[in-house]
Amino acid sequence: MKKEIINYTFIIIGCALMAFGVVAFLNPNDIATGGTGGLAIVFNRVFNISIGALFAIINIPLLLVSIKYLGKYFAIKSTIAILTISLFIDALSFVGLMPMSDKPLLATLYGSVCIGLGIGLIFKGGGSAGGGTIIARIVTSKTSLKTGTVILFLDSIVIIASGIVFNNVELALWSMIGIYTTSKMIDLVLTGKPNERIVHISSSNDLEHMGTLINEKIGVNGTLVKGKNLSLTEKKHIIFVTVPANRLNSLEQLIYAEDTTAKMIVMEASQLLGSKFIK
C-alpha cells in the first residue's frame, strides 16, 4: 500500500509538471512538444477545442492498444495520468495562468524540462503520459532501446508535422530542441545522473598487487582477470573496476606509479543495477 501511495504521488506530481510546462511555456509561444501533447497544441489552433480535452481524446485509441500489450494495471495508471494531465491543463488555462516567458529559447528549455521531469516521474510511478510514451513502453519492453531514445524518434515525426501545420520552420526547430531536452530529462529521472566510471586496466605484468592497492587506497572493489592476448603469445592481466568520478584522478596516479606500461580505458556508467558496485 505504501509503495502504491508513493507511485501515485509520483504520477500526480508528474502530471502537474507536464501541465505547467504546456500552459506556462510552450502553448503561449506556439511551440509544440512531442507526442500527443504536441498534437493537442496543434489541433487546438485548428479546431479551437481545449488542449486538455484534445489530449484525452487523442489518447483513447492508444490506451486500448496499451491494454493488449502492457496489461490492465498499466492501462489503469495511464488512464489516471492522462485524465489528470487533461484536468490540470484545462484548470491552469481556466484560471488564466500567465506565460512565464515570451522568449522562444527560455520557453523551449524550461517548458521541456518540466515535461521531461513530469514524464519521468509518471514512468517511475508505473504509468504513462500517453501518446509516444505508451508506444515507447511497448518498444522498450521488447527491445534494449532506452525510453528517451524511442520518444525522441517518435516526437521528431510529430514536430515535423507541426511545422507544416503552423507553416513556421523556426518554431519546429525550437520544438526539436525541446523534445531533445525532454528525452534527456526523462533518462535523467529514470536512470539518475551517472556519477561512476567503469575502468578497464590491462597490463602484461601481474596486477594482483595493484588490485590490492586499489582496494585499500581508492576504497573500491573490482575483478581481476588473467588471460592472453589475441595472438596467444603474451600473458595479459586485466582489472575491471567501477570508480566514483571524483576518485578517477587518484586511481590514474596510482596505476601509473605502479606500472607505467598499463593501459587504462574509462567509460561512463549510465546505469548500475543490482548490488552496490562501490564499497
Secondary structure, 3 states (H helix, E strand, C coil): CHHHHHHHHHHHHHHHHHHHHHHHHHHHHCCCCCHHHHHHHHHHHHHCCCHHHHHHHHHHHHHHHHHHHHCHHHHHHHHHHHHHHHHHHHHHHHCCCCCCCCCHHHHHHHHHHHHHHHHHHHHHCCCCCCCHHHHHHHHHHHCCCCHHHHHHHHHHHHHHHHHHHHCCHHHHHHHHHHHHHHHHHHHHHHHCCCCEEEEEEEECCCCHHHHHHHHHHHCCCEEEEEEECCCCCCEEEEEEEEEEHHHHHHHHHHHHHHCCCCEEEEEECCCCCCCCCCC
